[in-house]
Amino acid sequence: MFPNCIGQVIVMTAMQIPSAIFLESFLSFLGIGVSAPMTSLGALAADALGGIYSYAYRLIIPSLLLSLMILSLNLFADGLRDALDPRLKK
């Protein structure tokens, strides 16, 4: 039974990683995430809101990095699901 469900466990774990990254960034953006010495993409975006009109790149860069990380991890998890799906194997 274990060999049949190990693929599903790996895929579900890989699908939860982007959700955890987004949740941590969102909580840091709100100010209730990681503490001050450590940094986060959400904390960087929250700090950039003060000077958005003169330094827009300070908000755009963390937002793009967060979006690209989440997209790439979602695509990786989707590829794992396709590779480990027993119904697709012939």
All heavy atoms as an XYZ file, in Angstrom:
673
protein
N       0.813     -1.185      0.000
C       0.000      0.000      0.000
C       0.865      1.260      0.000
O       0.523      2.247     -0.643
C      -0.906     -0.015      1.225
C      -1.892      1.092      1.218
S      -3.202      0.730      2.360
C      -3.267      2.237      3.235
N       1.971      1.225      0.703
C       2.838      2.399      0.771
C       3.418      2.796     -0.579
O       3.441      3.989     -0.903
C       3.943      2.161      1.808
C       4.815      3.356      2.027
C       4.314      4.478      2.653
C       6.125      3.355      1.585
C       5.122      5.589      2.848
C       6.925      4.453      1.772
C       6.431      5.577      2.413
N       3.890      1.865     -1.408
C       4.425      2.275     -2.719
C       3.375      2.920     -3.623
O       3.714      3.739     -4.479
C       4.933      0.976     -3.335
C       5.190      0.087     -2.188
C       4.164      0.450     -1.160
N       2.116      2.585     -3.432
C       1.074      3.172     -4.270
C       0.729      4.598     -3.877
O       0.257      5.374     -4.703
C      -0.189      2.315     -4.222
C      -0.008      1.013     -4.951
O       0.808      0.916     -5.858
N      -0.750      0.006     -4.531
N       0.930      4.959     -2.629
C       0.537      6.305     -2.192
C       1.713      7.259     -2.041
O       1.499      8.446     -1.804
C      -0.263      6.232     -0.902
S       0.682      5.688      0.508
N       2.952      6.795     -2.190
C       4.108      7.667     -2.020
C       4.139      8.772     -3.078
O       4.521      9.902     -2.802
C       5.431      6.872     -1.992
C       6.589      7.757     -1.530
C       5.744      6.272     -3.326
C       6.515      8.151     -0.111
N       3.695      8.480     -4.292
C       3.653      9.501     -5.338
C       2.676     10.615     -5.007
O       2.977     11.795     -5.211
N       1.528     10.255     -4.471
C       0.537     11.264     -4.096
C       1.021     12.123     -2.934
O       0.751     13.322     -2.887
C      -0.788     10.596     -3.740
C      -1.441      9.898     -4.899
C      -1.788     10.855     -6.012
O      -2.195     11.978     -5.767
N      -1.606     10.417     -7.236
N       1.734     11.522     -2.006
C       2.272     12.275     -0.874
C       3.315     13.271     -1.351
O       3.331     14.432     -0.916
C       2.862     11.308      0.180
C       3.628     12.057      1.247
C       1.774     10.465      0.796
N       4.167     12.865     -2.259
C       5.193     13.762     -2.803
C       4.545     14.916     -3.558
O       4.932     16.079     -3.404
C       6.168     12.980     -3.700
C       7.011     12.033     -2.856
C       7.059     13.917     -4.499
C       7.856     11.087     -3.662
N       3.549     14.633     -4.351
C       2.881     15.671     -5.138
C       2.144     16.656     -4.229
O       2.229     17.871     -4.421
C       1.929     15.033     -6.166
C       1.037     16.071     -6.808
C       2.718     14.294     -7.223
N       1.447     16.150     -3.244
C       0.714     17.054     -2.342
C       1.671     17.913     -1.521
O       1.380     19.083     -1.241
C      -0.212     16.257     -1.426
C      -1.391     15.651     -2.152
S      -2.315     16.832     -3.156
C      -2.950     17.917     -1.913
N       2.802     17.365     -1.149
C       3.805     18.160     -0.441
C       4.355     19.253     -1.351
O       4.522     20.401     -0.920
C       4.954     17.254      0.049
O       4.406     16.230      0.872
C       5.978     18.041      0.821
N       4.628     18.918     -2.594
C       5.136     19.914     -3.540
C       4.097     20.981     -3.842
O       4.448     22.134     -4.096
C       5.582     19.226     -4.829
N       2.807     20.626     -3.795
C       1.765     21.618     -4.049
C       1.551     22.545     -2.849
O       1.043     23.649     -3.013
C       0.453     20.917     -4.394
C       0.475     20.228     -5.710
S      -0.739     20.952     -6.764
C      -0.630     19.941     -8.188
N       1.930     22.127     -1.652
C       1.759     22.950     -0.466
C       2.878     23.973     -0.291
O       2.690     24.965      0.416
C       1.677     22.063      0.781
C       0.438     21.214      0.841
C      -0.825     22.047      0.888
O      -0.874     23.065      1.566
N      -1.825     21.638      0.137
N       4.018     23.765     -0.910
C       5.150     24.684     -0.755
C       4.828     26.085     -1.278
O       5.081     27.068     -0.581
C       6.416     24.090     -1.397
C       6.865     22.876     -0.594
C       7.545     25.121     -1.464
C       7.986     22.100     -1.231
N       4.261     26.255     -2.485
C       3.919     27.615     -2.926
C       2.881     28.283     -2.031
O       2.950     29.497     -1.804
C       3.365     27.415     -4.341
C       3.896     26.123     -4.793
C       4.058     25.289     -3.573
N       1.963     27.519     -1.493
C       0.963     28.091     -0.582
C       1.618     28.603      0.690
O       1.258     29.671      1.198
C      -0.092     27.049     -0.230
O      -0.768     26.627     -1.377
N       2.581     27.862      1.201
C       3.281     28.284      2.407
C       4.119     29.539      2.150
O       4.164     30.442      2.996
C       4.165     27.155      2.916
N       4.754     29.621      0.998
C       5.545     30.805      0.653
C       4.641     32.022      0.530
O       4.953     33.105      1.042
C       6.338     30.566     -0.644
C       7.425     29.537     -0.409
C       6.937     31.867     -1.169
C       8.141     29.109     -1.665
N       3.503     31.865     -0.128
C       2.585     32.989     -0.284
C       2.011     33.419      1.065
O       1.897     34.623      1.337
C       1.458     32.636     -1.249
C       0.507     33.773     -1.458
C       0.869     34.860     -2.237
C      -0.740     33.772     -0.864
C       0.000     35.917     -2.425
C      -1.608     34.820     -1.043
C      -1.237     35.909     -1.821
N       1.654     32.473      1.914
C       1.114     32.799      3.228
C       2.127     33.557      4.069
O       1.794     34.553      4.715
C       0.668     31.527      3.945
C       0.104     31.719      5.350
C      -1.217     32.486      5.283
C      -0.089     30.377      6.017
N       3.376     33.121      4.058
C       4.416     33.813      4.817
C       4.642     35.218      4.290
O       4.779     36.172      5.059
C       5.710     32.998      4.760
C       6.824     33.540      5.625
C       7.648     34.583      4.925
O       7.798     34.496      3.692
O       8.133     35.500      5.612
N       4.657     35.386      2.978
C       4.855     36.712      2.396
C       3.677     37.629      2.701
O       3.870     38.819      2.991
C       5.048     36.606      0.887
O       6.222     35.927      0.595
N       2.471     37.090      2.650
C       1.289     37.896      2.938
C       1.275     38.345      4.396
O       0.982     39.504      4.691
C       0.026     37.106      2.603
C      -1.245     37.852      2.870
C      -1.587     38.950      2.116
C      -2.087     37.456      3.890
C      -2.759     39.648      2.362
C      -3.256     38.133      4.147
C      -3.591     39.243      3.380
N       1.600     37.434      5.304
C       1.636     37.805      6.716
C       2.742     38.814      6.998
O       2.561     39.731      7.808
C       1.803     36.563      7.587
C       0.598     35.636      7.648
C       0.933     34.399      8.472
C      -0.615     36.338      8.215
N       3.874     38.684      6.328
C       4.947     39.670      6.485
C       4.548     41.007      5.893
O       4.938     42.054      6.418
C       6.230     39.167      5.825
O       6.714     38.043      6.493
N       3.797     40.998      4.830
C       3.308     42.253      4.247
C       2.388     42.979      5.218
O       2.431     44.198      5.334
C       2.576     41.965      2.931
C       2.047     43.191      2.252
C       2.900     44.011      1.537
C       0.714     43.521      2.329
C       2.428     45.144      0.897
C       0.223     44.655      1.706
C       1.084     45.468      0.990
N       1.574     42.214      5.944
C       0.686     42.811      6.929
C       1.402     43.231      8.200
O       0.860     43.990      8.998
C      -0.444     41.839      7.279
C      -1.431     41.532      6.167
C      -2.443     40.513      6.652
C      -2.115     42.782      5.677
N       2.606     42.725      8.409
C       3.374     43.092      9.595
C       3.324     42.075     10.708
O       3.829     42.335     11.803
N       2.715     40.936     10.476
C       2.631     39.916     11.520
C       3.385     38.651     11.126
O       3.168     37.594     11.681
C       1.159     39.583     11.864
C       0.378     39.199     10.618
C       0.494     40.719     12.567
C      -1.056     38.794     10.876
N       4.314     38.778     10.211
C       5.093     37.629      9.738
C       6.393     37.507     10.501
O       6.423     37.532     11.728
N       7.488     37.416      9.786
C       8.800     37.246     10.408
C       9.209     38.518     11.130
O       8.758     39.614     10.812
C       9.860     36.841      9.358
C       9.558     35.489      8.779
C       9.985     37.873      8.280
N      10.091     38.374     12.120
C      10.518     39.530     12.905
C      11.538     40.373     12.144
O      12.032     39.984     11.087
C      11.077     39.057     14.243
O      12.141     38.169     14.028
N      11.900     41.497     12.719
C      12.674     42.533     12.031
C      14.049     42.120     11.517
O      14.395     42.507     10.415
C      12.799     43.752     12.927
N      14.884     41.383     12.220
C      16.206     41.108     11.629
C      16.136     40.272     10.354
O      16.946     40.442      9.466
C      16.954     40.342     12.714
C      16.191     40.542     13.959
C      14.802     40.899     13.579
N      15.161     39.372     10.274
C      15.012     38.580      9.062
C      14.164     39.358      8.066
O      13.333     40.181      8.452
C      14.350     37.241      9.376
C      15.196     36.355     10.253
S      14.544     34.703     10.459
C      12.951     34.988     11.143
N      14.371     39.092      6.795
C      13.589     39.785      5.782
C      12.753     38.796      4.982
O      12.994     37.601      5.015
C      14.489     40.606      4.857
O      13.687     41.422      4.030
C      15.354     39.712      4.005
N      11.776     39.328      4.310
C      10.870     38.530      3.503
C      10.451     39.366      2.311
O      10.548     40.602      2.340
C       9.661     38.148      4.349
O       8.639     37.618      3.553
N       9.981     38.703      1.265
C       9.498     39.453      0.106
C       8.285     40.298      0.467
O       8.101     41.394     -0.051
C       9.177     38.498     -1.041
C      10.386     37.821     -1.674
C       9.932     36.773     -2.675
C      11.275     38.832     -2.336
N       7.451     39.802      1.364
C       6.301     40.580      1.814
C       6.720     41.798      2.612
O       6.139     42.881      2.475
N       7.742     41.659      3.460
C       8.242     42.797      4.230
C       8.893     43.830      3.322
O       8.755     45.037      3.534
C       9.227     42.317      5.290
N       9.614     43.360      2.289
C      10.206     44.290      1.330
C       9.134     45.073      0.581
O       9.272     46.276      0.341
C      11.090     43.533      0.344
C      12.386     42.952      0.892
C      13.070     42.111     -0.176
C      13.303     44.045      1.367
N       8.050     44.396      0.209
C       6.962     45.077     -0.496
C       6.257     46.061      0.423
O       5.871     47.157     -0.005
C       5.974     44.049     -1.038
N       6.091     45.712      1.688
C       5.435     46.615      2.633
C       6.295     47.850      2.876
O       5.762     48.971      2.979
C       5.160     45.892      3.951
N       7.608     47.696      2.959
C       8.498     48.848      3.133
C       8.504     49.747      1.905
O       8.725     50.948      2.015
C       9.920     48.379      3.430
C      10.048     47.749      4.801
O       9.166     47.997      5.655
O      11.029     47.003      5.010
N       8.261     49.181      0.739
C       8.306     49.955     -0.502
C       7.052     50.784     -0.721
O       7.051     51.673     -1.565
C       8.505     49.017     -1.689
N       5.989     50.516      0.018
C       4.751     51.267     -0.200
C       4.886     52.743      0.151
O       4.181     53.581     -0.411
C       3.608     50.652      0.604
C       3.022     49.378      0.035
C       1.923     48.856      0.950
C       2.479     49.602     -1.351
N       5.787     53.080      1.066
C       5.970     54.479      1.444
C       6.508     55.341      0.315
O       6.151     56.510      0.196
N       7.375     54.814     -0.503
C       7.973     55.584     -1.590
C       7.599     55.053     -2.954
O       8.431     55.021     -3.853
N       6.359     54.639     -3.116
C       5.945     53.989     -4.358
C       5.994     54.942     -5.557
O       6.271     54.517     -6.678
C       4.552     53.360     -4.212
C       4.272     52.424     -5.390
C       3.485     54.403     -4.085
C       3.078     51.547     -5.184
N       5.783     56.223     -5.331
C       5.770     57.156     -6.465
C       7.168     57.494     -6.954
O       7.374     57.698     -8.144
C       5.027     58.433     -6.088
C       3.575     58.192     -5.824
C       3.042     58.349     -4.556
C       2.733     57.761     -6.845
C       1.704     58.102     -4.308
C       1.400     57.508     -6.610
C       0.889     57.686     -5.340
O      -0.431     57.435     -5.096
N       8.141     57.504     -6.077
C       9.490     57.844     -6.517
C      10.369     56.614     -6.739
O      11.305     56.671     -7.534
C      10.157     58.774     -5.500
O      10.116     58.195     -4.219
N      10.100     55.516     -6.023
C      10.906     54.301     -6.145
C       9.996     53.101     -6.398
O       9.902     52.193     -5.576
C      11.727     54.066     -4.885
C      12.622     55.218     -4.513
C      12.337     56.009     -3.419
C      13.744     55.502     -5.276
C      13.148     57.064     -3.069
C      14.565     56.555     -4.944
C      14.271     57.339     -3.841
O      15.079     58.380     -3.510
N       9.366     53.073     -7.529
C       8.415     52.000     -7.842
C       9.097     50.645     -7.989
O       8.486     49.616     -7.719
C       7.647     52.332     -9.112
N      10.359     50.641     -8.369
C      11.066     49.375     -8.555
C      11.206     48.614     -7.236
O      11.345     47.394     -7.242
C      12.434     49.605     -9.179
C      13.408     50.349     -8.300
C      14.247     49.657     -7.430
C      13.483     51.736     -8.327
C      15.135     50.321     -6.617
C      14.361     52.408     -7.521
C      15.184     51.709     -6.665
O      16.054     52.380     -5.850
N      11.170     49.314     -6.103
C      11.285     48.654     -4.803
C      10.053     47.803     -4.501
O      10.122     46.889     -3.685
C      11.486     49.674     -3.697
C      12.841     50.345     -3.774
C      13.036     51.354     -2.695
N      12.976     50.718     -1.389
C      12.743     51.396     -0.274
N      12.528     52.703     -0.316
N      12.706     50.760      0.873
N       8.949     48.066     -5.139
C       7.751     47.247     -4.990
C       7.638     46.223     -6.122
O       7.203     45.096     -5.900
C       6.495     48.119     -4.960
C       5.162     47.396     -4.837
C       5.093     46.641     -3.519
C       4.026     48.371     -4.953
N       8.057     46.609     -7.309
C       7.907     45.735     -8.471
C       8.828     44.521     -8.388
O       8.406     43.397     -8.672
C       8.152     46.537     -9.767
C       7.032     47.550     -9.956
C       8.262     45.621    -10.966
C       7.264     48.533    -11.074
N      10.058     44.715     -7.961
C      11.026     43.609     -7.938
C      10.621     42.505     -6.959
O      10.576     41.333     -7.349
C      12.451     44.140     -7.675
C      12.916     44.944     -8.881
C      13.416     42.995     -7.383
C      14.232     45.646     -8.695
N      10.283     42.806     -5.686
C       9.844     41.703     -4.809
C       8.556     41.038     -5.284
O       8.381     39.823     -5.148
C       9.643     42.358     -3.448
C      10.390     43.614     -3.487
C      10.436     44.037     -4.919
N       7.658     41.822     -5.863
C       6.406     41.249     -6.357
C       6.645     40.303     -7.526
O       6.044     39.224     -7.586
C       5.453     42.359     -6.790
O       5.193     43.226     -5.724
N       7.510     40.691     -8.435
C       7.834     39.811     -9.562
C       8.568     38.554     -9.107
O       8.289     37.458     -9.609
C       8.673     40.559    -10.593
C       7.934     41.544    -11.478
C       8.916     42.272    -12.392
C       6.880     40.837    -12.296
N       9.485     38.700     -8.165
C      10.195     37.531     -7.650
C       9.242     36.558     -6.964
O       9.332     35.344     -7.161
C      11.286     37.956     -6.674
C      12.551     38.510     -7.292
C      13.494     39.021     -6.215
C      13.231     37.461     -8.122
N       8.328     37.080     -6.176
C       7.352     36.227     -5.505
C       6.460     35.520     -6.517
O       6.214     34.318     -6.406
C       6.509     37.052     -4.535
C       5.475     36.302     -3.720
C       6.149     35.306     -2.794
C       4.643     37.278     -2.926
N       6.014     36.258     -7.522
C       5.164     35.661     -8.553
C       5.900     34.580     -9.338
O       5.343     33.505     -9.602
C       4.675     36.732     -9.521
O       3.906     37.692     -8.842
N       7.146     34.839     -9.698
C       7.921     33.849    -10.447
C       8.231     32.613     -9.609
O       8.192     31.490    -10.118
C       9.216     34.476    -10.965
C       9.061     35.467    -12.107
C      10.407     36.110    -12.439
C       8.497     34.780    -13.325
N       8.514     32.799     -8.324
C       8.775     31.641     -7.460
C       7.541     30.767     -7.329
O       7.622     29.541     -7.448
C       9.211     32.110     -6.069
C      10.656     32.406     -5.962
S      11.292     32.713     -4.302
C       9.914     32.916     -3.258
N       6.403     31.391     -7.088
C       5.173     30.619     -6.914
C       4.775     29.937     -8.219
O       4.381     28.768     -8.225
C       4.054     31.520     -6.362
C       4.373     31.884     -4.918
C       2.699     30.856     -6.461
C       3.421     32.860     -4.290
N       4.905     30.632     -9.336
C       4.574     30.032    -10.629
C       5.487     28.855    -10.941
O       5.016     27.795    -11.367
C       4.663     31.079    -11.737
C       4.415     30.570    -13.147
C       2.950     30.146    -13.299
C       4.777     31.612    -14.170
N       6.786     29.016    -10.718
C       7.712     27.929    -11.040
C       7.489     26.720    -10.138
O       7.546     25.577    -10.599
C       9.156     28.407    -10.939
O       9.467     28.762     -9.605
N       7.207     26.934     -8.856
C       6.951     25.803     -7.968
C       5.624     25.123     -8.289
O       5.508     23.903     -8.167
C       6.996     26.255     -6.512
C       8.388     26.577     -5.994
C       8.319     27.243     -4.631
C       9.242     25.333     -5.940
N       4.627     25.894     -8.703
C       3.366     25.279     -9.128
C       3.549     24.446    -10.389
O       2.987     23.355    -10.505
C       2.295     26.343     -9.361
C       1.588     26.735     -8.101
O       1.483     25.957     -7.164
N       1.102     27.957     -8.068
N       4.322     24.940    -11.339
C       4.581     24.175    -12.558
C       5.403     22.926    -12.265
O       5.179     21.875    -12.864
C       5.288     25.049    -13.596
C       4.438     26.157    -14.206
C       5.281     27.028    -15.123
C       3.249     25.586    -14.935
N       6.349     23.031    -11.324
C       7.134     21.871    -10.920
C       6.238     20.810    -10.276
O       6.354     19.620    -10.581
C       8.235     22.305     -9.942
C       9.036     21.168     -9.411
C       9.932     20.490    -10.217
C       8.896     20.765     -8.090
C      10.674     19.432     -9.728
C       9.631     19.716     -7.586
C      10.528     19.046     -8.406
N       5.329     21.231     -9.392
C       4.410     20.286     -8.747
C       3.468     19.660     -9.768
O       3.142     18.469     -9.672
C       3.620     20.989     -7.652
N       3.049     20.436    -10.750
C       2.186     19.896    -11.799
C       2.940     18.862    -12.640
O       2.383     17.824    -13.014
C       1.670     21.028    -12.679
C       0.597     20.570    -13.636
O      -0.274     19.787    -13.204
O       0.630     20.991    -14.803
N       4.203     19.130    -12.922
C       5.016     18.158    -13.642
C       5.234     16.882    -12.832
O       5.219     15.783    -13.382
N       5.429     17.036    -11.525
C       5.542     15.855    -10.663
C       4.258     15.041    -10.679
O       4.297     13.816    -10.696
C       5.854     16.271     -9.225
C       7.302     16.466     -8.847
C       7.399     16.910     -7.406
C       8.100     15.218     -9.065
N       3.134     15.727    -10.658
C       1.859     15.022    -10.688
C       1.706     14.235    -11.979
O       1.277     13.085    -11.980
C       0.696     16.000    -10.544
C      -0.647     15.283    -10.443
C      -1.763     16.228    -10.597
N      -1.643     16.787    -11.964
C      -2.416     17.733    -12.420
N      -3.327     18.264    -11.658
N      -2.273     18.184    -13.644
N       2.093     14.846    -13.095
C       2.017     14.134    -14.374
C       2.978     12.957    -14.413
O       2.664     11.906    -14.984
C       2.311     15.088    -15.528
C       1.204     16.103    -15.732
O       0.088     15.890    -15.210
O       1.467     17.135    -16.399
N       4.158     13.112    -13.821
C       5.160     12.047    -13.858
C       4.804     10.895    -12.923
O       5.107      9.738    -13.221
C       6.523     12.600    -13.483
N       4.164     11.198    -11.805
C       3.904     10.162    -10.805
C       2.479      9.653    -10.809
O       2.102      8.856     -9.947
C       4.253     10.688     -9.409
C       5.714     11.059     -9.194
C       5.908     11.675     -7.819
C       6.610      9.860     -9.376
N       1.664     10.068    -11.763
C       0.274      9.614    -11.825
C       0.231      8.195    -12.375
O       0.626      7.961    -13.528
C      -0.547     10.552    -12.701
C      -2.039     10.305    -12.590
O      -2.435      9.481    -11.755
O      -2.786     10.965    -13.323
N      -0.264      7.251    -11.598
C      -0.260      5.869    -12.096
C      -1.267      5.627    -13.225
O      -1.132      4.683    -13.982
C      -0.635      5.043    -10.857
C      -1.295      5.971     -9.939
C      -0.740      7.346    -10.246
N      -2.256      6.495    -13.353
C      -3.244      6.305    -14.423
C      -2.669      6.663    -15.788
O      -3.178      6.232    -16.811
C      -4.479      7.146    -14.152
C      -5.289      6.618    -12.970
C      -6.443      7.500    -12.686
N      -5.894      8.657    -11.960
C      -6.554      9.753    -11.700
N      -7.775      9.893    -12.119
N      -5.996     10.727    -11.024
N      -1.613      7.482    -15.830
C      -1.020      7.867    -17.099
C       0.041      6.883    -17.578
O       0.439      6.905    -18.734
C      -0.386      9.255    -16.988
C      -1.357     10.421    -16.762
C      -0.593     11.714    -16.606
C      -2.349     10.529    -17.906
N       0.498      6.011    -16.703
C       1.508      5.030    -17.082
C       0.876      3.902    -17.875
O      -0.217      3.436    -17.574
C       2.199      4.467    -15.845
C       3.031      5.499    -15.138
C       3.718      4.900    -13.937
C       4.512      5.973    -13.231
N       5.150      5.460    -12.035
N       1.583      3.432    -18.906
C       1.067      2.361    -19.747
C       1.968      1.169    -19.720
O       3.106      1.193    -19.573
C       0.887      2.845    -21.165
C      -0.186      3.877    -21.254
C      -0.366      4.305    -22.677
C      -1.460      5.373    -22.743
N      -1.729      5.803    -24.055
